[in-house]
């Protein structure tokens, strides 16, 4: 591989920044990960460039020889301007982040995009979506999102907000979502919201038990035992409790899986992808939720679309972000040239 074909990929989360030197085959030649000491945009821009330079050092390549840099950020990135319109993990609104990074490495061509787009591109280049032109990656973690590749091209939408799969409506007037709307898929299936849902139900059950003069709630007793107190309930505790027969946990995980599965079946029916990669910490940590989702996909997807579809798990894990960001930078710079 020639030196002039190397790119830096950066994955910027709410806690860590990760950077890697990546070749055109999607191989990571050197990488760096460090904690963000501040979420102030100029300091984060500084941290991004520092991580990129350290990754170059690890790869034994001068930073000045990189062809370009791609940055993936969890949030809404406005297309064309590189403006981070909203990044809840970082607490940012309308931050001209691309400009801040560019000011610190003015000679390096740069690209910035959404973390799910980047992950989908990484999986297509070097992971479970290798060679697939119509690919959707859906990750269910603390949030829920999708990266969409159609006809071999990343689909970001006109404003850059395509793939906001967590915010499609599944329950009009339902539970409040972090985005301010009610009834979003993420309000049920996203890890934080799922746990909050269980906490609410658990408190109701505890109040009912108290009113009836009982010491323990009739439902959710096992969950309460595992978590210790309602405030400590997590999606992982729910899965464990469900496994040990906890009715409340089982019901909520299955309901979240059902809502997710119906939403996925609609997505597949409309877009007719060849491959759907399903992952993310909450979903992979809950076989029960996964099973419910798969049943709904099989039951409700149009027959022709289901027949053409292969479902598997992402392969690259945490590397998808840096690999995808580097190769998306390359793709977008090649297009611009
Ligand atoms: Zn929402």
py3Dmol code that shows the C-alpha trace and the ligand (Angstrom):
import py3Dmol

protein = """\
ATOM      1  CA  UNK A   1       0.000   0.000   0.000  1.00  0.00           C
ATOM      2  CA  UNK A   2       1.356   3.404  -0.948  1.00  0.00           C
ATOM      3  CA  UNK A   3       1.805   5.980   1.760  1.00  0.00           C
ATOM      4  CA  UNK A   4      -0.279   8.525  -0.068  1.00  0.00           C
ATOM      5  CA  UNK A   5      -3.379   6.393   0.328  1.00  0.00           C
ATOM      6  CA  UNK A   6      -3.776   6.681   4.070  1.00  0.00           C
ATOM      7  CA  UNK A   7      -6.588   8.491   5.861  1.00  0.00           C
ATOM      8  CA  UNK A   8      -7.319   9.299   9.487  1.00  0.00           C
ATOM      9  CA  UNK A   9     -10.681   8.302  10.907  1.00  0.00           C
ATOM     10  CA  UNK A  10     -11.984   9.833  14.118  1.00  0.00           C
ATOM     11  CA  UNK A  11     -14.876   8.625  16.243  1.00  0.00           C
ATOM     12  CA  UNK A  12     -16.045  11.333  18.630  1.00  0.00           C
ATOM     13  CA  UNK A  13     -18.319  10.179  21.456  1.00  0.00           C
ATOM     14  CA  UNK A  14     -19.552  11.951  24.551  1.00  0.00           C
ATOM     15  CA  UNK A  15     -16.749  10.481  26.694  1.00  0.00           C
ATOM     16  CA  UNK A  16     -13.925   9.373  24.415  1.00  0.00           C
ATOM     17  CA  UNK A  17     -12.248  10.332  21.199  1.00  0.00           C
ATOM     18  CA  UNK A  18     -10.799   7.534  19.116  1.00  0.00           C
ATOM     19  CA  UNK A  19      -8.602   7.983  16.048  1.00  0.00           C
ATOM     20  CA  UNK A  20      -6.997   5.557  13.610  1.00  0.00           C
ATOM     21  CA  UNK A  21      -4.841   5.552  10.511  1.00  0.00           C
ATOM     22  CA  UNK A  22      -6.684   3.483   7.916  1.00  0.00           C
ATOM     23  CA  UNK A  23      -5.663   2.213   4.498  1.00  0.00           C
ATOM     24  CA  UNK A  24      -7.975   1.805   1.513  1.00  0.00           C
ATOM     25  CA  UNK A  25      -8.704  -1.801   2.446  1.00  0.00           C
ATOM     26  CA  UNK A  26     -10.115  -0.623   5.785  1.00  0.00           C
ATOM     27  CA  UNK A  27      -7.152  -1.936   7.792  1.00  0.00           C
ATOM     28  CA  UNK A  28      -6.214  -0.033  10.924  1.00  0.00           C
ATOM     29  CA  UNK A  29      -2.466   0.655  10.940  1.00  0.00           C
ATOM     30  CA  UNK A  30      -2.287   2.541  14.213  1.00  0.00           C
ATOM     31  CA  UNK A  31      -4.740   3.973  16.665  1.00  0.00           C
ATOM     32  CA  UNK A  32      -5.300   6.063  19.754  1.00  0.00           C
ATOM     33  CA  UNK A  33      -8.123   6.494  22.209  1.00  0.00           C
ATOM     34  CA  UNK A  34      -8.357   8.971  25.029  1.00  0.00           C
ATOM     35  CA  UNK A  35     -10.906  10.471  27.368  1.00  0.00           C
ATOM     36  CA  UNK A  36     -12.252  13.934  26.710  1.00  0.00           C
ATOM     37  CA  UNK A  37     -11.183  16.210  29.548  1.00  0.00           C
ATOM     38  CA  UNK A  38     -13.607  18.919  28.461  1.00  0.00           C
ATOM     39  CA  UNK A  39     -16.653  19.169  26.205  1.00  0.00           C
ATOM     40  CA  UNK A  40     -15.917  22.757  25.224  1.00  0.00           C
ATOM     41  CA  UNK A  41     -15.808  22.715  21.394  1.00  0.00           C
ATOM     42  CA  UNK A  42     -12.317  24.294  20.994  1.00  0.00           C
ATOM     43  CA  UNK A  43     -10.835  21.833  23.517  1.00  0.00           C
ATOM     44  CA  UNK A  44     -12.568  18.911  21.799  1.00  0.00           C
ATOM     45  CA  UNK A  45     -11.227  20.070  18.426  1.00  0.00           C
ATOM     46  CA  UNK A  46      -7.789  20.183  20.018  1.00  0.00           C
ATOM     47  CA  UNK A  47      -8.271  16.654  21.409  1.00  0.00           C
ATOM     48  CA  UNK A  48      -9.368  15.343  17.999  1.00  0.00           C
ATOM     49  CA  UNK A  49      -6.246  16.648  16.265  1.00  0.00           C
ATOM     50  CA  UNK A  50      -4.040  15.377  19.091  1.00  0.00           C
ATOM     51  CA  UNK A  51      -5.605  11.894  18.889  1.00  0.00           C
ATOM     52  CA  UNK A  52      -5.145  11.898  15.095  1.00  0.00           C
ATOM     53  CA  UNK A  53      -1.475  12.813  15.436  1.00  0.00           C
ATOM     54  CA  UNK A  54      -0.901  10.173  18.131  1.00  0.00           C
ATOM     55  CA  UNK A  55      -2.560   7.553  15.891  1.00  0.00           C
ATOM     56  CA  UNK A  56      -0.169   8.550  13.097  1.00  0.00           C
ATOM     57  CA  UNK A  57       2.718   8.102  15.516  1.00  0.00           C
ATOM     58  CA  UNK A  58       1.432   4.633  16.405  1.00  0.00           C
ATOM     59  CA  UNK A  59       1.248   3.774  12.706  1.00  0.00           C
ATOM     60  CA  UNK A  60       4.761   5.158  12.129  1.00  0.00           C
ATOM     61  CA  UNK A  61       3.458   7.661   9.577  1.00  0.00           C
ATOM     62  CA  UNK A  62       3.860  11.454   9.578  1.00  0.00           C
ATOM     63  CA  UNK A  63       0.581  13.343  10.093  1.00  0.00           C
ATOM     64  CA  UNK A  64       1.500  15.518   7.099  1.00  0.00           C
ATOM     65  CA  UNK A  65       1.297  12.509   4.790  1.00  0.00           C
ATOM     66  CA  UNK A  66      -2.345  11.761   5.500  1.00  0.00           C
ATOM     67  CA  UNK A  67      -4.599  12.336   2.476  1.00  0.00           C
ATOM     68  CA  UNK A  68      -7.581  13.406   4.549  1.00  0.00           C
ATOM     69  CA  UNK A  69      -9.457  13.038   7.791  1.00  0.00           C
ATOM     70  CA  UNK A  70     -13.006  11.938   8.501  1.00  0.00           C
ATOM     71  CA  UNK A  71     -14.836  12.574  11.766  1.00  0.00           C
ATOM     72  CA  UNK A  72     -17.964  10.780  12.972  1.00  0.00           C
ATOM     73  CA  UNK A  73     -20.068  12.471  15.658  1.00  0.00           C
ATOM     74  CA  UNK A  74     -23.197  11.186  17.395  1.00  0.00           C
ATOM     75  CA  UNK A  75     -25.723  13.797  16.407  1.00  0.00           C
ATOM     76  CA  UNK A  76     -27.170  15.845  13.604  1.00  0.00           C
ATOM     77  CA  UNK A  77     -24.478  17.183  11.288  1.00  0.00           C
ATOM     78  CA  UNK A  78     -25.728  19.660   8.710  1.00  0.00           C
ATOM     79  CA  UNK A  79     -24.762  18.572   5.229  1.00  0.00           C
ATOM     80  CA  UNK A  80     -22.466  20.899   3.364  1.00  0.00           C
ATOM     81  CA  UNK A  81     -21.530  23.144   6.301  1.00  0.00           C
ATOM     82  CA  UNK A  82     -20.080  20.609   8.760  1.00  0.00           C
ATOM     83  CA  UNK A  83     -22.051  22.333  11.482  1.00  0.00           C
ATOM     84  CA  UNK A  84     -22.993  20.112  14.430  1.00  0.00           C
ATOM     85  CA  UNK A  85     -26.614  21.189  14.813  1.00  0.00           C
ATOM     86  CA  UNK A  86     -27.323  18.972  17.800  1.00  0.00           C
ATOM     87  CA  UNK A  87     -25.158  16.463  19.670  1.00  0.00           C
ATOM     88  CA  UNK A  88     -26.875  15.521  22.952  1.00  0.00           C
ATOM     89  CA  UNK A  89     -23.920  13.421  24.231  1.00  0.00           C
ATOM     90  CA  UNK A  90     -21.666  16.468  24.018  1.00  0.00           C
ATOM     91  CA  UNK A  91     -24.337  18.981  24.969  1.00  0.00           C
ATOM     92  CA  UNK A  92     -23.762  20.873  21.692  1.00  0.00           C
ATOM     93  CA  UNK A  93     -26.112  22.923  19.574  1.00  0.00           C
ATOM     94  CA  UNK A  94     -25.020  24.672  16.380  1.00  0.00           C
ATOM     95  CA  UNK A  95     -21.292  24.192  16.904  1.00  0.00           C
ATOM     96  CA  UNK A  96     -19.172  24.894  13.775  1.00  0.00           C
ATOM     97  CA  UNK A  97     -17.038  21.905  14.658  1.00  0.00           C
ATOM     98  CA  UNK A  98     -15.537  21.172  11.249  1.00  0.00           C
ATOM     99  CA  UNK A  99     -14.184  24.755  11.125  1.00  0.00           C
ATOM    100  CA  UNK A 100     -12.683  24.397  14.611  1.00  0.00           C
ATOM    101  CA  UNK A 101     -10.844  21.219  13.616  1.00  0.00           C
ATOM    102  CA  UNK A 102      -9.790  22.623  10.249  1.00  0.00           C
ATOM    103  CA  UNK A 103      -8.272  25.666  11.963  1.00  0.00           C
ATOM    104  CA  UNK A 104      -5.946  23.280  13.818  1.00  0.00           C
ATOM    105  CA  UNK A 105      -4.887  21.267  10.759  1.00  0.00           C
ATOM    106  CA  UNK A 106      -5.451  23.653   7.851  1.00  0.00           C
ATOM    107  CA  UNK A 107      -3.704  21.614   5.164  1.00  0.00           C
ATOM    108  CA  UNK A 108      -5.630  18.412   5.690  1.00  0.00           C
ATOM    109  CA  UNK A 109      -8.876  17.904   3.699  1.00  0.00           C
ATOM    110  CA  UNK A 110     -11.708  16.952   6.061  1.00  0.00           C
ATOM    111  CA  UNK A 111     -15.140  15.423   6.147  1.00  0.00           C
ATOM    112  CA  UNK A 112     -17.611  15.177   9.042  1.00  0.00           C
ATOM    113  CA  UNK A 113     -20.752  13.095   9.420  1.00  0.00           C
ATOM    114  CA  UNK A 114     -23.094  11.224  11.693  1.00  0.00           C
ATOM    115  CA  UNK A 115     -21.802   8.249  13.727  1.00  0.00           C
ATOM    116  CA  UNK A 116     -24.340   5.787  12.301  1.00  0.00           C
ATOM    117  CA  UNK A 117     -23.536   6.761   8.697  1.00  0.00           C
ATOM    118  CA  UNK A 118     -19.900   6.241   9.507  1.00  0.00           C
ATOM    119  CA  UNK A 119     -20.537   2.855  11.131  1.00  0.00           C
ATOM    120  CA  UNK A 120     -22.569   1.666   8.137  1.00  0.00           C
ATOM    121  CA  UNK A 121     -19.820   2.739   5.747  1.00  0.00           C
ATOM    122  CA  UNK A 122     -17.205   0.973   7.851  1.00  0.00           C
ATOM    123  CA  UNK A 123     -19.195  -2.274   7.899  1.00  0.00           C
ATOM    124  CA  UNK A 124     -19.639  -2.065   4.141  1.00  0.00           C
ATOM    125  CA  UNK A 125     -15.952  -1.441   3.538  1.00  0.00           C
ATOM    126  CA  UNK A 126     -14.441  -3.954   5.909  1.00  0.00           C
ATOM    127  CA  UNK A 127     -17.128  -5.656   8.008  1.00  0.00           C
ATOM    128  CA  UNK A 128     -20.341  -7.647   7.750  1.00  0.00           C
ATOM    129  CA  UNK A 129     -21.658  -5.565   4.844  1.00  0.00           C
ATOM    130  CA  UNK A 130     -18.639  -6.085   2.593  1.00  0.00           C
ATOM    131  CA  UNK A 131     -19.558  -5.513  -1.028  1.00  0.00           C
ATOM    132  CA  UNK A 132     -23.259  -4.922  -0.276  1.00  0.00           C
ATOM    133  CA  UNK A 133     -24.706  -1.894  -2.097  1.00  0.00           C
ATOM    134  CA  UNK A 134     -28.047  -1.772  -0.257  1.00  0.00           C
ATOM    135  CA  UNK A 135     -27.277  -1.983   3.415  1.00  0.00           C
ATOM    136  CA  UNK A 136     -28.907  -0.766   6.606  1.00  0.00           C
ATOM    137  CA  UNK A 137     -27.202  -0.810   9.980  1.00  0.00           C
ATOM    138  CA  UNK A 138     -29.429  -0.374  13.032  1.00  0.00           C
ATOM    139  CA  UNK A 139     -27.842   0.007  16.458  1.00  0.00           C
ATOM    140  CA  UNK A 140     -29.874  -0.160  19.652  1.00  0.00           C
ATOM    141  CA  UNK A 141     -27.846   1.102  22.585  1.00  0.00           C
ATOM    142  CA  UNK A 142     -28.621   3.978  24.901  1.00  0.00           C
ATOM    143  CA  UNK A 143     -29.994   5.556  21.712  1.00  0.00           C
ATOM    144  CA  UNK A 144     -31.446   4.001  18.565  1.00  0.00           C
ATOM    145  CA  UNK A 145     -30.254   4.933  15.094  1.00  0.00           C
ATOM    146  CA  UNK A 146     -29.714   3.724  11.543  1.00  0.00           C
ATOM    147  CA  UNK A 147     -27.049   4.164   8.889  1.00  0.00           C
ATOM    148  CA  UNK A 148     -28.400   3.783   5.374  1.00  0.00           C
ATOM    149  CA  UNK A 149     -26.509   2.921   2.191  1.00  0.00           C
ATOM    150  CA  UNK A 150     -28.583   2.751  -0.987  1.00  0.00           C
ATOM    151  CA  UNK A 151     -27.213   1.858  -4.403  1.00  0.00           C
ATOM    152  CA  UNK A 152     -23.676   1.986  -3.002  1.00  0.00           C
ATOM    153  CA  UNK A 153     -24.116   5.554  -1.760  1.00  0.00           C
ATOM    154  CA  UNK A 154     -24.524   6.858   1.735  1.00  0.00           C
ATOM    155  CA  UNK A 155     -28.026   8.243   2.197  1.00  0.00           C
ATOM    156  CA  UNK A 156     -27.901  11.244   4.533  1.00  0.00           C
ATOM    157  CA  UNK A 157     -31.013  13.044   3.300  1.00  0.00           C
ATOM    158  CA  UNK A 158     -31.215  16.663   2.212  1.00  0.00           C
ATOM    159  CA  UNK A 159     -30.654  18.015   5.741  1.00  0.00           C
ATOM    160  CA  UNK A 160     -28.378  15.233   6.955  1.00  0.00           C
ATOM    161  CA  UNK A 161     -30.966  13.715   9.293  1.00  0.00           C
ATOM    162  CA  UNK A 162     -31.902  10.536   7.398  1.00  0.00           C
ATOM    163  CA  UNK A 163     -31.500   7.455   9.574  1.00  0.00           C
ATOM    164  CA  UNK A 164     -33.103   8.992  12.679  1.00  0.00           C
ATOM    165  CA  UNK A 165     -34.757   5.641  13.139  1.00  0.00           C
ATOM    166  CA  UNK A 166     -35.055   6.076  16.919  1.00  0.00           C
ATOM    167  CA  UNK A 167     -37.432   8.980  16.431  1.00  0.00           C
ATOM    168  CA  UNK A 168     -40.056   7.419  14.241  1.00  0.00           C
ATOM    169  CA  UNK A 169     -43.437   7.362  15.925  1.00  0.00           C
ATOM    170  CA  UNK A 170     -44.521   4.025  17.385  1.00  0.00           C
ATOM    171  CA  UNK A 171     -47.013   5.191  20.041  1.00  0.00           C
ATOM    172  CA  UNK A 172     -48.821   8.480  19.311  1.00  0.00           C
ATOM    173  CA  UNK A 173     -49.058  10.397  22.594  1.00  0.00           C
ATOM    174  CA  UNK A 174     -46.884   7.770  24.321  1.00  0.00           C
ATOM    175  CA  UNK A 175     -43.813   8.036  26.550  1.00  0.00           C
ATOM    176  CA  UNK A 176     -41.640  11.143  26.387  1.00  0.00           C
ATOM    177  CA  UNK A 177     -38.442  10.845  24.325  1.00  0.00           C
ATOM    178  CA  UNK A 178     -35.162  12.713  24.850  1.00  0.00           C
ATOM    179  CA  UNK A 179     -35.871  14.605  21.607  1.00  0.00           C
ATOM    180  CA  UNK A 180     -38.912  16.280  23.173  1.00  0.00           C
ATOM    181  CA  UNK A 181     -41.536  14.302  21.202  1.00  0.00           C
ATOM    182  CA  UNK A 182     -43.799  11.625  22.594  1.00  0.00           C
ATOM    183  CA  UNK A 183     -44.016   8.023  21.454  1.00  0.00           C
ATOM    184  CA  UNK A 184     -40.686   7.656  19.581  1.00  0.00           C
ATOM    185  CA  UNK A 185     -39.199   4.170  19.183  1.00  0.00           C
ATOM    186  CA  UNK A 186     -36.203   5.288  21.265  1.00  0.00           C
ATOM    187  CA  UNK A 187     -38.536   6.239  24.127  1.00  0.00           C
ATOM    188  CA  UNK A 188     -39.179   2.476  24.499  1.00  0.00           C
ATOM    189  CA  UNK A 189     -36.204   0.594  23.061  1.00  0.00           C
ATOM    190  CA  UNK A 190     -33.288   2.936  23.884  1.00  0.00           C
ATOM    191  CA  UNK A 191     -31.397   1.665  26.960  1.00  0.00           C
ATOM    192  CA  UNK A 192     -31.925   4.686  29.230  1.00  0.00           C
ATOM    193  CA  UNK A 193     -35.587   5.014  28.341  1.00  0.00           C
ATOM    194  CA  UNK A 194     -36.245   1.299  28.630  1.00  0.00           C
ATOM    195  CA  UNK A 195     -34.830   1.336  32.159  1.00  0.00           C
ATOM    196  CA  UNK A 196     -36.863   4.471  32.997  1.00  0.00           C
ATOM    197  CA  UNK A 197     -39.986   2.706  31.737  1.00  0.00           C
ATOM    198  CA  UNK A 198     -39.287  -0.237  34.075  1.00  0.00           C
ATOM    199  CA  UNK A 199     -38.629   2.148  36.980  1.00  0.00           C
ATOM    200  CA  UNK A 200     -41.985   3.845  36.419  1.00  0.00           C
ATOM    201  CA  UNK A 201     -43.836   0.521  36.321  1.00  0.00           C
ATOM    202  CA  UNK A 202     -41.907  -0.700  39.361  1.00  0.00           C
ATOM    203  CA  UNK A 203     -42.854   2.392  41.398  1.00  0.00           C
ATOM    204  CA  UNK A 204     -46.500   1.900  40.500  1.00  0.00           C
ATOM    205  CA  UNK A 205     -46.291  -1.754  41.564  1.00  0.00           C
ATOM    206  CA  UNK A 206     -44.563  -0.765  44.843  1.00  0.00           C
ATOM    207  CA  UNK A 207     -47.198   1.867  45.611  1.00  0.00           C
ATOM    208  CA  UNK A 208     -49.943  -0.681  44.928  1.00  0.00           C
ATOM    209  CA  UNK A 209     -48.196  -3.171  47.246  1.00  0.00           C
ATOM    210  CA  UNK A 210     -47.927  -0.569  50.015  1.00  0.00           C
ATOM    211  CA  UNK A 211     -51.598   0.363  49.646  1.00  0.00           C
ATOM    212  CA  UNK A 212     -52.510  -3.300  49.999  1.00  0.00           C
ATOM    213  CA  UNK A 213     -50.276  -3.664  53.071  1.00  0.00           C
ATOM    214  CA  UNK A 214     -47.814  -5.962  51.247  1.00  0.00           C
ATOM    215  CA  UNK A 215     -44.057  -5.709  51.692  1.00  0.00           C
ATOM    216  CA  UNK A 216     -43.137  -6.627  48.119  1.00  0.00           C
ATOM    217  CA  UNK A 217     -44.691  -5.660  44.801  1.00  0.00           C
ATOM    218  CA  UNK A 218     -46.591  -8.411  43.008  1.00  0.00           C
ATOM    219  CA  UNK A 219     -44.648  -7.822  39.779  1.00  0.00           C
ATOM    220  CA  UNK A 220     -41.035  -6.777  39.312  1.00  0.00           C
ATOM    221  CA  UNK A 221     -39.891  -8.306  42.606  1.00  0.00           C
ATOM    222  CA  UNK A 222     -36.934 -10.074  41.007  1.00  0.00           C
ATOM    223  CA  UNK A 223     -35.925  -6.914  39.143  1.00  0.00           C
ATOM    224  CA  UNK A 224     -35.997  -4.946  42.366  1.00  0.00           C
ATOM    225  CA  UNK A 225     -33.888  -7.621  44.035  1.00  0.00           C
ATOM    226  CA  UNK A 226     -31.270  -7.555  41.257  1.00  0.00           C
ATOM    227  CA  UNK A 227     -31.137  -3.760  40.898  1.00  0.00           C
ATOM    228  CA  UNK A 228     -31.336  -3.065  44.639  1.00  0.00           C
ATOM    229  CA  UNK A 229     -33.602  -0.061  44.200  1.00  0.00           C
ATOM    230  CA  UNK A 230     -35.729   1.349  41.364  1.00  0.00           C
ATOM    231  CA  UNK A 231     -33.155   4.081  40.591  1.00  0.00           C
ATOM    232  CA  UNK A 232     -30.529   1.436  39.795  1.00  0.00           C
ATOM    233  CA  UNK A 233     -32.574  -0.452  37.199  1.00  0.00           C
ATOM    234  CA  UNK A 234     -30.723  -0.887  33.875  1.00  0.00           C
ATOM    235  CA  UNK A 235     -31.541  -2.710  30.643  1.00  0.00           C
ATOM    236  CA  UNK A 236     -28.953  -5.350  31.616  1.00  0.00           C
ATOM    237  CA  UNK A 237     -30.621  -5.877  35.010  1.00  0.00           C
ATOM    238  CA  UNK A 238     -33.947  -6.270  33.217  1.00  0.00           C
ATOM    239  CA  UNK A 239     -32.597  -8.985  30.945  1.00  0.00           C
ATOM    240  CA  UNK A 240     -31.167 -10.858  33.932  1.00  0.00           C
ATOM    241  CA  UNK A 241     -34.405 -10.502  35.868  1.00  0.00           C
ATOM    242  CA  UNK A 242     -36.455 -11.649  32.865  1.00  0.00           C
ATOM    243  CA  UNK A 243     -34.190 -14.683  32.580  1.00  0.00           C
ATOM    244  CA  UNK A 244     -34.972 -15.465  36.222  1.00  0.00           C
ATOM    245  CA  UNK A 245     -38.699 -15.247  35.604  1.00  0.00           C
ATOM    246  CA  UNK A 246     -39.432 -11.586  36.338  1.00  0.00           C
ATOM    247  CA  UNK A 247     -42.744 -10.852  34.650  1.00  0.00           C
ATOM    248  CA  UNK A 248     -42.381  -7.068  34.478  1.00  0.00           C
ATOM    249  CA  UNK A 249     -38.936  -7.203  32.857  1.00  0.00           C
ATOM    250  CA  UNK A 250     -40.035  -9.878  30.433  1.00  0.00           C
ATOM    251  CA  UNK A 251     -43.097  -7.898  29.355  1.00  0.00           C
ATOM    252  CA  UNK A 252     -41.210  -4.629  28.782  1.00  0.00           C
ATOM    253  CA  UNK A 253     -38.302  -6.249  26.917  1.00  0.00           C
ATOM    254  CA  UNK A 254     -40.732  -8.108  24.684  1.00  0.00           C
ATOM    255  CA  UNK A 255     -42.818  -5.005  24.079  1.00  0.00           C
ATOM    256  CA  UNK A 256     -39.705  -2.977  23.223  1.00  0.00           C
ATOM    257  CA  UNK A 257     -38.610  -5.806  20.884  1.00  0.00           C
ATOM    258  CA  UNK A 258     -42.036  -5.888  19.262  1.00  0.00           C
ATOM    259  CA  UNK A 259     -42.052  -2.138  18.630  1.00  0.00           C
ATOM    260  CA  UNK A 260     -38.516  -2.331  17.262  1.00  0.00           C
ATOM    261  CA  UNK A 261     -39.400  -5.299  15.039  1.00  0.00           C
ATOM    262  CA  UNK A 262     -42.501  -3.657  13.548  1.00  0.00           C
ATOM    263  CA  UNK A 263     -40.498  -0.497  12.845  1.00  0.00           C
ATOM    264  CA  UNK A 264     -37.744  -2.582  11.225  1.00  0.00           C
ATOM    265  CA  UNK A 265     -40.220  -4.489   9.082  1.00  0.00           C
ATOM    266  CA  UNK A 266     -41.608  -1.168   7.795  1.00  0.00           C
ATOM    267  CA  UNK A 267     -38.107   0.081   7.092  1.00  0.00           C
ATOM    268  CA  UNK A 268     -37.231  -3.070   5.153  1.00  0.00           C
ATOM    269  CA  UNK A 269     -40.504  -3.069   3.227  1.00  0.00           C
ATOM    270  CA  UNK A 270     -39.912   0.515   2.089  1.00  0.00           C
ATOM    271  CA  UNK A 271     -36.175   0.350   1.304  1.00  0.00           C
ATOM    272  CA  UNK A 272     -35.741  -3.289   0.214  1.00  0.00           C
ATOM    273  CA  UNK A 273     -32.127  -3.656   1.398  1.00  0.00           C
ATOM    274  CA  UNK A 274     -30.016  -6.756   0.734  1.00  0.00           C
ATOM    275  CA  UNK A 275     -28.590  -6.729   4.252  1.00  0.00           C
ATOM    276  CA  UNK A 276     -29.685  -5.539   7.670  1.00  0.00           C
ATOM    277  CA  UNK A 277     -27.052  -5.450  10.387  1.00  0.00           C
ATOM    278  CA  UNK A 278     -28.604  -5.422  13.854  1.00  0.00           C
ATOM    279  CA  UNK A 279     -26.458  -4.534  16.837  1.00  0.00           C
ATOM    280  CA  UNK A 280     -25.810  -2.164  19.715  1.00  0.00           C
ATOM    281  CA  UNK A 281     -25.263  -2.960  23.386  1.00  0.00           C
ATOM    282  CA  UNK A 282     -28.885  -3.130  24.505  1.00  0.00           C
ATOM    283  CA  UNK A 283     -30.080  -5.339  21.667  1.00  0.00           C
ATOM    284  CA  UNK A 284     -27.123  -7.730  21.678  1.00  0.00           C
ATOM    285  CA  UNK A 285     -27.394  -7.881  25.482  1.00  0.00           C
ATOM    286  CA  UNK A 286     -31.028  -8.959  25.329  1.00  0.00           C
ATOM    287  CA  UNK A 287     -31.715 -12.192  23.415  1.00  0.00           C
ATOM    288  CA  UNK A 288     -35.358 -11.736  24.435  1.00  0.00           C
ATOM    289  CA  UNK A 289     -35.655  -8.358  22.759  1.00  0.00           C
ATOM    290  CA  UNK A 290     -33.826  -9.651  19.683  1.00  0.00           C
ATOM    291  CA  UNK A 291     -36.133 -12.670  19.426  1.00  0.00           C
ATOM    292  CA  UNK A 292     -39.249 -10.484  19.662  1.00  0.00           C
ATOM    293  CA  UNK A 293     -37.887  -8.121  16.999  1.00  0.00           C
ATOM    294  CA  UNK A 294     -37.025 -10.984  14.624  1.00  0.00           C
ATOM    295  CA  UNK A 295     -40.488 -12.477  14.986  1.00  0.00           C
ATOM    296  CA  UNK A 296     -42.086  -9.172  14.020  1.00  0.00           C
ATOM    297  CA  UNK A 297     -39.757  -8.754  11.043  1.00  0.00           C
ATOM    298  CA  UNK A 298     -40.688 -12.220   9.779  1.00  0.00           C
ATOM    299  CA  UNK A 299     -44.389 -11.606  10.367  1.00  0.00           C
ATOM    300  CA  UNK A 300     -44.777  -8.134   8.878  1.00  0.00           C
ATOM    301  CA  UNK A 301     -42.146  -7.459   6.207  1.00  0.00           C
ATOM    302  CA  UNK A 302     -43.421  -7.685   2.640  1.00  0.00           C
ATOM    303  CA  UNK A 303     -42.654 -11.180   1.348  1.00  0.00           C
ATOM    304  CA  UNK A 304     -40.494 -10.084  -1.576  1.00  0.00           C
ATOM    305  CA  UNK A 305     -38.445  -7.707   0.588  1.00  0.00           C
ATOM    306  CA  UNK A 306     -38.017 -10.344   3.321  1.00  0.00           C
ATOM    307  CA  UNK A 307     -36.875 -12.940   0.801  1.00  0.00           C
ATOM    308  CA  UNK A 308     -34.125 -10.647  -0.508  1.00  0.00           C
ATOM    309  CA  UNK A 309     -32.978  -9.699   2.986  1.00  0.00           C
ATOM    310  CA  UNK A 310     -30.138 -11.195   4.989  1.00  0.00           C
ATOM    311  CA  UNK A 311     -29.943 -10.235   8.656  1.00  0.00           C
ATOM    312  CA  UNK A 312     -26.716 -10.477  10.611  1.00  0.00           C
ATOM    313  CA  UNK A 313     -24.673  -8.758  13.291  1.00  0.00           C
ATOM    314  CA  UNK A 314     -22.130  -5.992  12.668  1.00  0.00           C
ATOM    315  CA  UNK A 315     -18.546  -7.268  12.714  1.00  0.00           C
ATOM    316  CA  UNK A 316     -16.324  -4.305  13.393  1.00  0.00           C
ATOM    317  CA  UNK A 317     -17.632  -3.264  16.814  1.00  0.00           C
ATOM    318  CA  UNK A 318     -15.936  -0.114  18.030  1.00  0.00           C
ATOM    319  CA  UNK A 319     -13.640  -0.023  14.993  1.00  0.00           C
ATOM    320  CA  UNK A 320     -16.544   0.640  12.607  1.00  0.00           C
ATOM    321  CA  UNK A 321     -16.512   4.352  13.460  1.00  0.00           C
ATOM    322  CA  UNK A 322     -12.861   5.082  12.722  1.00  0.00           C
ATOM    323  CA  UNK A 323     -12.710   2.851   9.637  1.00  0.00           C
ATOM    324  CA  UNK A 324     -15.943   4.291   8.226  1.00  0.00           C
ATOM    325  CA  UNK A 325     -14.955   7.897   8.952  1.00  0.00           C
ATOM    326  CA  UNK A 326     -11.596   7.473   7.214  1.00  0.00           C
ATOM    327  CA  UNK A 327     -13.096   5.819   4.143  1.00  0.00           C
ATOM    328  CA  UNK A 328     -16.040   8.220   3.942  1.00  0.00           C
ATOM    329  CA  UNK A 329     -13.555  11.088   3.963  1.00  0.00           C
ATOM    330  CA  UNK A 330     -11.867   9.420   1.041  1.00  0.00           C
ATOM    331  CA  UNK A 331     -15.132   8.838  -0.836  1.00  0.00           C
ATOM    332  CA  UNK A 332     -16.337  12.401  -0.364  1.00  0.00           C
ATOM    333  CA  UNK A 333     -12.971  13.943  -1.249  1.00  0.00           C
ATOM    334  CA  UNK A 334     -12.726  11.783  -4.369  1.00  0.00           C
ATOM    335  CA  UNK A 335     -16.214  12.941  -5.351  1.00  0.00           C
ATOM    336  CA  UNK A 336     -15.319  16.593  -4.786  1.00  0.00           C
ATOM    337  CA  UNK A 337     -12.103  16.304  -6.854  1.00  0.00           C
TER     338      UNK A 337
END
"""
ligand_1 = """\
1
ZN
Zn -37.523 11.016 19.857
"""
view = py3Dmol.view(width=600, height=400)
view.addModel(protein, "pdb")
view.setStyle({"model": 0}, {"cartoon": {"style": "trace"}})
view.addModel(ligand_1, "xyz")
view.setStyle({"model": 1}, {"stick": {}})
view.zoomTo()
view.show()
